[in-house]
Amino acid sequence: MEILDWIVLLGTLLTIVAYGTWKTRGSKNVDDYIKGGNEAKWWTIGLSVMATQASAITFLSTPGQAFHDGMGFVQFYFGVPIAMVVICLVFIPLYHRLKVYTAYEFLENRFDLKTRSLTAMLFLIQRGLAAGITIYAPAIILSAVLGWNLNLLIVIIGILVIIYTVSGGTKAVSITQKHQMAVIFTGMFVAFFIIVSKLPADITFTKALNIAGASGKMDVLDFSFDFNNRYTFWSGIIGGTFLALSYFGTDQSQVQRYLSGKSIKEMQMGLIFNGLLKVPMQFFILLVGVMVFVFYQFNASPVSFNPDASKTVLSSSYAQEYQTIEAEQAVIFNDKQELIKLYIETQDEKYSELINAANKKDRENREAAKVIIKKASDEKKLSVETNDKDYVFIHFILNNLPRGLIGLLLAVILSAAMSSTASELNALSSTTTMDLYKRSIVKDKDDTHYLKASKWFTFGWGVLAILIACIAYLADNLIQLVNIIGSIFYGNVLGIFLLAFFFKYVKANAVFIAALITQAIVIIGWWYDWMPYLWLNLFGCALVVLIAYFIQVISLNNNSPEKIK
């Protein structure tokens, strides 16, 4: 990195942190700290909701996902607009009428304290883990490609977030997220146009799309009902709807964003704004990844985009095997150049098939390379990530962008990490303070006490997130890992809320027992891979509703007058 990149990177991040801290200093009470004084306008809510989702994982993993697997991942988000409408019509009016601080406070009004506490703890478990991952994601990748110390990066990101989140609470999170989203959108659009501009002079954007299509990267829709395929139209529209309902409707990191709104109308407009932009935004980010793929059809790419993997294997006894694969990749690359040229000139499908065959060989080589990397890392007793999806985009940035823009794109990644982590810490603190500490541990204290407690809990969760990040390990794909963690818990929690909204017949004890049973079954189902993780949301939701209903029926039958006699 050049000095200009450092100036852009540090200047952007420090300005956002300093502005957010200064603008929101001195929260007067808990309402101000947790709800932001209910002053947020709809565009602030919408951008804040988007920023909470758009973590660094989104901008690191999603382009890599498209590079390897194409545009099909966008189907994951098809359920979001549907969920937004339901939440606007059902969830928001109830939350607003009851003037709750957290989503789980509503459950005590409908059921009892133990149900509220259980759902709050389920949220704290899954979101506490996710907060660590959102810090770890950019840190591990930037550490690998830039040679920076991993734990130092984790601590720096964590401390920057803690500073303004502890200082200003929800209002600080919302204000900084507006500026972070501006940086993110600017950076991604700039990256997209630079990628396209770096293609050969005779390759227009339309031709680039044709090349991507010939390589199978533009297959957006898959209408098959195949449980072996994670991302289909049906998994997105059904499983994705239930995931989005739970995430936006019951996850405090999202609920807290719109509870800060000035009115029901502002909250609803903010969520609709998010729902309308979410799918196009994800489509665009995936398209960036596809363009990176096209770029590497004309520019040689490494066998593994993870530089640590290449270094490890080349210094091991498996170096020769790895170099053989690199040589084979070079041959495939050269052969593909001619095939692409012929396909562009003729649009003949036979060349499309030959390009696909070459890409298949490319994928097989990369899979063989992963096996060798694993052997080399075992030989050297190192933990080296073999899956390089999360490294694709950052590799392109560092090796192909001009000075200054590298700093901007790194600022995009770190801004996204900070925005998501801040929302999570803010929500974790609010839930801990209002649902557990104030309700069950330390009651009847003044407002100043709970304000201080909220700040200390924010700090504590920030430290815990840093510690989780320091001991985390990369999964198959970071964005999938976050969604998997959510899917294990979200369906159960959503089912509890649906019981509260629509099944007045079902009472507290039945719901509590059903939730415990369901959570155990869902964890077992995930462990033994009964279904793709998106379907766990529907499965968990339906299961808790059914179990609770039957427990309630049995309970009423056992306590009927006839039974008592």
N, C-alpha and C positions, 0 to 999 in steps of 0.2 A: 504493500500500500504506500502511496505517495503522501506527502505532507498535506496536499489539497484534500485528499480523501479523509484524512484524520480531522482536518478542520471542519469539513462538512458533517462527518459522523458525530464528533463530539459537540459541535455547535448546535446541531439539530436536537440531540438528546438532552443536553443540559438546558437549553432554552425551554423545552417542553416541561421538564421537571421544575425548573425555577419559576416559570410562569404559573404552573398549576399550584405550586406551594404558596406563592405570594398571593394569588388571586383568591384562594379559599382559606387562608389562615384564620384561626380563631373561631372555630365552631362554638356556638353558644350553648347548645343543648343536644340531647340525643336525637331529637327530630331533625335538627339541622344536619347532624353528622351522618345519620343513616338514610334519611329521605332527601337530603339536600335542600331542606326547607320547602319542598314541593314547588320548586320554581322552574323546573326543566320544561322547555318547549319541545314540540314534536320532533323537529329535526335533530335536536340534541339527543333525545331519547333514541331515535332511529340510528344515528351514528354510533351512539354508545352501545346499543345492542349489537350492531355489526362489529364494532371494535372488540367487544367481549368474545365474539366467536372467532374473529380473524386474528388468531394468534400467530406467532412466528411459525408454528407448525403448518399453518395454512400456506404460507408463502415459501416454505422450504419443501414440504412434502407434496403439496398438490401438483406443482409443475413436474416433479419427479414421477408422480403417479401417472400423469398424462404421457410423459416421455416413454415410460415402459408399457402402459396399458391402454392409452388412448383416452378419449373423452367420456367413456362410459361412467366414470365416477360421478359425473354431474347428476345422474339419476338419484343418487343418494339424497339430493336436496329437493326433489320434486314434491315432497310432502310439506315443505315449509310454508308455502302460501296458504294451503288448506288449514294448517295448524294456526296460522296467524288470525284467520277469520274466526275460528272457534274460540280462541283465547280472548279476542276482542269482544265477542258476544257473551261469553259465559264467565271467564275467569276475572277479567278486569273489573266489571261492575260489582262483583262480590267482594273482591279485595278492597275496592274503593269505598264501598258502603260500610264495611267493617273497620276501615281505617287501620289495617294491619301494618306492622313493620316488616313482617316476613310472611312468606306463603304458608309456613307451617303453623303460624298463629291461628289461621283460619280453621285448621283441623281440630284445635282444642274447642273452638266454638261449636263445631259440628259433632265431634266425638268426645275425646277426653284428653287429659294431659299426657298420658303414656303414649297415645298415638302421635301426638304432636312431637314428643321427645324422640320417638323412634324414627320418624321421617326426618327430623332435624339431624339425627346422628347418621342416618344413611347418606344424607347430603354431605355432611362433614367428611365422611370417609372417602366418598368418590371424588368430591371436589378438592379435598386436601391433597389426594394423590395427583389429580390433574394439575393443580397449581405447581407442584414440583416438576411435572413433565413440561409445562409451558416455559419454565425457566431453563430446564435441561436441554430442550430441543435446539434452540439456537446456540447455546453454549458448547455443546458437544461438537456441532458441525463447524462453528467458527474456530473452535480450538484445533480441529483436525486440519482445516484448510489454511489457517493463518499461523498456526504454530503457537497460539496463545495458550496460557495455562488454563486448563478446564475449570478447576475449582475457583480460580481467581475470577474468571468470567461469570460463573454462577453467582458468586458473592457480589460482584459489581452490579449485575442486573437486578438481583434481589434487593440490594441496598437502595438503588435508585427508585425502585417501585415503593419500597417501604417508606421512604422519606415523604413523598407527597400523599400517599394513601393514609398514613398515620396522621399527617398534618390536617388534611381537609376532608377526609371521608368521601362520601358519595359525590359531593359537588366537585371535589378535586379530580376524582376518577372521570366524571362526565366531561369536564372542561378539557383535561389533557387528552381524552380520547377523541375529541373533535379535531384537535391539531394532529394527533397521531394518524387518524384516518386520512387527513389531507396529505401528509407525508407518504402514506401507504399508496393511495391512489396515484399520486404524482409519480412515485417511483416505479410502479408497475406499468403505467402507460409509457413512460420513458423507456423502460426495459423492452416492452413489446415492439415499439417502433425501431429501436436499435437492432433488435434481432432480425426484423424484416429487412432493414437496410443493409445488414451484413450478409444477406443471401447473395448469390451471384447476380450480376447485373440483368441477365435475361430471365431470372426467376421472379415473377411478380407474386403478389400475395395470393392471387387466384391459383397460380401454378403451384405455389407452396401448399395450398389446401389440397390440390389434386395429388401431390406427392404423399401428403399425410394420409389421404383417403386410400391411395393405392397400397399403403403400408398398414392399413387397418386401424389407423389412429382416429378416424373421424366417425366411428360407429357409436353414435350417441345413445340410441335406443335399443334395448334388448327386451323383447316381449316374452321371452321364454320364462317358464315357471320352474326354474332350476335351482334347487337348494345348494348345489355345488358352486353356483355363481353368486358372489356376494352382492353385485350391483346389477340389478335388472329394473325395468320399469315398475314391476310389482313390488319388489322389495323397497324401492324408493317411495312409491305412492302409498303403500300400506305401512310397512315397517318404519319408513322415514317420517310419515305423519305422526305416528305414535311417539317416535323419538323426539320430534320437534314439539309436540304437545307437552311432553314431559319436561323437555329442556327449557322452552320458553314460558311454560305455564306454571311449573313447579320448582325449577332450579332457582335458588335465591340469587345466584350470580346474574341471572337475567331478570327475574322478577323485580329485583332492587333497582334495575335501570329504569323501568317504567313506573314504579311506585313513586319515583321522584317527580313525576309529571304534575303540571299545574291543575289538570282536570282529567276526567275520563276521556274526553275528546282528544286531548293532547297525547295521552297514553295510547289510545287506539290508533291515532294517525301515525305515531312513531313506530308501532309494530307493523302496520300496513306498509309503511315506507320501507321497513326492513324486508318484509315479505316480498315486495315487488322487486327489490334490488338484489336479494340474496342469490337467486338462481343465475341471473345474468353475471353477477360478480364472480361466482364460482366458475361459470362457463368461460369467462374471460381469463381467469387465472389458469385454468386447464389449457386454454388455447395458447397461452404463453408457453406452457410446457410442450405442447405439440410443435410450436414454432422452434423451440430449442431442439426438438427431435429432428425437424427438417434441416436446421442449421448444421447438425452433425451428420446429415447425409452428404454434405459437401465439405465438411471439415472433420478430420480424423478425431475420434474420441477415445479416451482410455478404456481399457477393459473393465476397470473399476474406477468409479468417480471418487471413491474414498481414498485420499492420498496415503493414509495410514496403512490401509490394506496393501497397497502396492509396495510401500517401503518394507513392510513386514515380510511379504512373500519373497521379494527380491534379495533379501538378506538371509534367506533360509535355504535349506537343502532342496526346496521345491522351485527354486528360481528358474531352472531350465524348462520345467514343465510350463511355468507361467509365461515365459518368453516365447515358447512354441505357440501358445494360445494367442499371444499378442501378434505374432507373425501371421497366423491364420486370420485374425481380425483385419489385418492390413490387406490381405488378399480379398476378403469379402467386401471390404470398403471400396477397393478399386473396381471390382466387378460390378458393384452396385451403381457406381458412377455412370457406367455405360448404359445400364438398364434404365436408370432414371432419365437419362438423355433421350433414349429411344421412346420411353413412355410419354414424355412431354411432347415429342414431335408427332407421335402417331395416335396417342390415346388408346392404343391397342391393349385389350384386357390381358393378353398373354404376357405382356411385360409387367403388368400389375401382379400377376401370379408369380412371376420370376422374382420380382422385388420382395414379395411376401416370403418366398422360399429363402432368399438371401437374409431377410430379417430373422427368419426362424433359425437359420444357422448362427446368426449373430447372438440370438438369445441363448441358444444351446452352449455357445462358447462362454458366454457370461456366467451361465449356471455352472459350467465346468470350472471356471475361474473361482467361483465362490467356494467350491469344494477344496480347491488347492489353498485358498486363503485361510480356510478353517484349519486345514492340516498344518499350515505354517504357523498360525497363531497358537495352536496347541503345542507345537514343537517348541516355540519360544515362551510358552506359558503366559501368553498375553490375551486380553479380551479385545479382539478386533472385529468390528462390525463388517459382515460380509455383504449385507444388503445395502446398496448404494443409492436407493431412490431419493433419500433425503439430501444427497450431496450433488445431485445433477445440476440444479439451478445455481447453487453457490459456486460450483466449478465454472459454469458459463460466465457468471458475473465477474469473477476474479481474473479470468483469462481473456475476456473479450470486450469488456466495457472500458471506455476512456476514463482518464483521471477525473476525479470529482464525482462521477456517477457511481463508481464503486462505493464511495463513502455514502452516497445517497441510498443505494440499495441495501447496504448494511444497516443504515438508519431505519429503513423500512422493516427489516427483519427484527431489529431490536425494539423498535417502536411497537410492533405487533406483539412481541413477547411481553413488553411492559404493560400494554393496554389490557390484555387478557389476564395477566397475573394480578394487576391492580383490582380488576372487577372481582376476581376470585377471592383475594384477601379481604376486600371490603364486605363481600357476602358471607365469607366464613366468620368474620368478626361479628357481623350483625346477628347471624344465626346463633352463635355461641353466647352472645350477650343477652339477646331477647328471649330465645327459646330454651336455654339451659340455665345460664347464670342468674338472670333476673327472675325467671319463673320458678326455678327449683332449688337454687343454691343460696343466693343472697337476696332476700326480698326486702321491700319497704325501705330502700335507701333513696337519697335524693337524686335529682337528675344529674348533678355534677359527678356523682360517684359512677353512674352508669356510662357517662360520657368518657370519663377516664378509663373505665374498664374496657370500653369499645376500642379505644386507642391501644391499650396494652394487648388486647386480643389480636388486633391487627398486626402489631409488632410480633407477637408470638407465632401467629400463623405464617408470617413472612419468614421468620427464622426456620420454622419447620419445613416450609416449602424449599428453602435453600438446602437444608439437610437432606430432604428427599431427592432433590436434584443431584446432590453430590454422590448418592449411592444408586442412582437410576441406571438402567441399561436400555439401549435401543431395542425396539421391537422390529417386527417386519416393516412397519411403516408408522411413523409417529402419529400422523393424523388418524390412522386406524386405531392405534392404541388408545388414544383419548376417547374415541367413539365407542370402543369396546368396553372400557371402564364405565362409561355412561350407560350403555345398554344393559349392563348387568344389574343396575339399580333403578334405572329410569322407569321401566315398565311397571314394576311393583309400586313405586311412588305414584305414578300417574293413576294406576288402578285405585289407590286409596283416595285420591282426589275425585275421581269419577264416582266412586261410591258416595263420597260426601255430597257431590252435586246432584246426583240423579237417583240414588237408591236410599230414600228416607227410611225405608223398612229396615235396613241393616244398621245395627248399633255398634258401639265402640269395641266391646270385647271380641265380637266376631271379626271385625276389621283387624284388630291388633294381632290376633292369633293367625289369621289368614296371611297377613303381611310377613310374619316370621316364617311360616311354612313356605310361602312363595319364594322368599328370598333364598332360602336353602335350596329349593328345587332349581331355581334359575342359575345359581352358582354351579350346581352339579351339571346342569345342561350345558352351560358354557364350557366347563372343564372337559366334558366328554364330547363336545362339539356336536350336539344334537342338530343344530341348525346354524345358518349364517347369523352373525351377531345382530344385524338389524331386526331380524324376526324375534329376537329375545324381548324387544320392547312390546310387541303385540302379545307374545306368549305370557310375559310377566303380568301385563295389564289384565288380560282375560282371566288368567289363573287366579289372581287375588280377588277379582270380582266374584268368580264362581265359588271359590272356597269360602269366602266371607258369607255369600248368600246361603250356601248349604249349612254352614255352622249356625247362622241365624235361624234358619228353618228348624234345625234339630233342637236348638236351644228353646225356641218357642213351644215346640211340641212337648219337650220334656217338662216345661213349666206351665203347661195348659191346665185349666181347672180339672179336667178329667183325669190327668196324670196325678195331680196333687191328691185327689180323692182316692 
